[in-house]
Amino acid sequence: MHRGLLTADDLAAYQRDGYVLVRELFDRDEIGMLRDSAKRDRALDEQAYGRTDGEGGSVRLSLWNHPGDDLYGMFSRNRRVVDRVEQILGDEPYHYHSKMIMKEARTGGAWAWHQDYGYWYENGVLFPDLCSVFIAVDPATRANGCLQVLRGSQAMGRITHVKTGDQTGADPERVAAAAERLELVYVEMNPGDALFFHPNLLHRSDQNHSPDDRWALVCCYNARRNDPYKEGRHPRYTPLARVADDSIRKAAPGAIEIL
């Protein structure tokens, strides 16, 4: 299944719900390589930074703009991801940025309700013609703080965002009103599953009080036609060299350029 593209039903679900979940996009060996490499990667660990959640917790992450030829790049440049994003955007996608979310066992913090476009709007991106791909590195469960989404909330458009701890979250009053009308979905995932979601989809996660890590690689893409009108934190249009399925097994762990 994961070697193919999104079906018409998948694309309709994305437009209706704001997301589509692809099970087993990467197999056990591939995601195992990523997990083992990332958790041994001293540079990734040393250059990670925290975001407090206003509830006494903190989430660590490392973020980079340009994918290389290392293992991380083989995931974000992989045709299994990029070709599907192209279907969703209806245009050539380029790599906007990627990040490793390190929600540690027992200490990992929460993420406030937010929209990705709530951040990216400030970077001179005129339209919400972007897509994020959340790839589960560890099992993501309700116990360890899996992603939560409000199904269909992307149709609300961009919501004003305000500061919550070190994080910037969507207007709580509007989120509360949306939560009364829209279905709350806990997106539980197995390693290798991938969630493709709209930049205006409201999403959050709880703190991790479990004994299990919940790491995830999140790759974000912008449409070529949506090239920002000004310089921002993330790049303007940069052609993305896609790689084949077998590139992951051939890749070597390597340092990435962290922002």
Order of alpha helices (4+ residues) and beta strands (2+ residues): alpha-beta-alpha-alpha-beta-beta-alpha-alpha-beta-beta-alpha-beta-beta-beta-beta-alpha-beta-beta-beta-beta-alpha
